[in-house]
Amino acid sequence: MGSISISESVWFDLIKREMGPSGWQFQKVSSDKDNGILIENSPSTLRALIEQKKGKEDVTNHLRQLLEAILKDVCHSLEVKVAFANEQYRIRYDCGTRPLSAL
């Protein structure tokens, strides 16, 4: 059995989402002063992560991410043009890229 080490959460979450359905298992490694190195299972889907954390931790951000993923799949299936935005630019498939102030 092999392993891949990834320190960036964006890449870790991407690989979990893509490879989780294939049966890959994921662990997060951390450390603290009192316990040393800690290895914790990391669920491969948002649904499993929400189920693991609910009642113990705040899951509102994970619920938002799950809703966004579901809506993205629906829009993709219906071939809906969707605008994506970040802090500086709004990207539209049909209009190109412009600063938010220009919209």
N, C-alpha and C positions, 0 to 999 in steps of 0.2 A: 504494500500500500504506500503510495506517495503522498507528498504534502506540498502545499503552496503557501508561502508566507506573503501576506499583503498588509501594508500598514495604512493604506488610504481606505477609509470607509466607503467611499464612492465605488471603488473597484471591487471591494469585498461584497458589497450589496449587489452589484451587477453580476458577479460570478455566482452568488447564491441564487439569484433570480433565474439565471440561465441554466445552471447545473443542478439545482435542487431537485427538479422533477426527475432527473436521471439517477437519483439515489445518492448523490454526494452528501457527505456529512461535513458540517462546519463547526469550528470551535473558535472562540475568541480567547486570546492569551493576554493576561494582564498581571500586574504584580503590585503588592503593597508591602509596607514596612513590616507588618506583623506576620503575614502569612506567606510571604515569598511569591513564587510564581503560581498564578491561578489559571486553570483551563476550564472554560465554561462552554457548554453546547450553545450553538447559535442556530435557531430555527431557520430553515431555508425559504420560508414564505412569510409574507407579512401577516397572513391569517394565523399561522402558527406562533409567530412572535407576539401578536396581540393576545392570543389565548394564554401564552406562557406568562405574560406580564400583567394581565388584567387582574384587578383586585390587589396588586402589589405595587405597581408603578403607574404613572400617568401614561396612557396609551393614545391620547388625542392626536398627537402628531402622526403616529403610525396609522390611525384610522383615516386621517386626511390623505396620507400616502396611498393607502389601499383604495380609497374612493377615487383619487386621481388616476390610479392604474386601471380601475374598472372603467371609468369614463373614457380614458384614452383608448382602451380596447373597443368600446362601443363606437366611438368616433371613427376609429380606423376601419371597423367593420362596415360602417355606413358611408365611408369615404367622405367624411366631413372635413372641411378645411378648418384648422384650429390655429389660433394665434398663440404663440409662446412668448412669455415676457420674463426679463430679468431686470435688475436695477437700472441698467443703462439703455437697453435696446428692446424693442418689440419686433419679433420676427414673424412675418406673415408669408405663407407659401406663395401667395399671389401678388404681394406688394414689395417684396425685397426687405432690406434691413434699413431702418431709420431710427434716429434717436427718439426717445419718448416725447421730447419737447416738440418734435416735428409732426406728431400725430394729432 
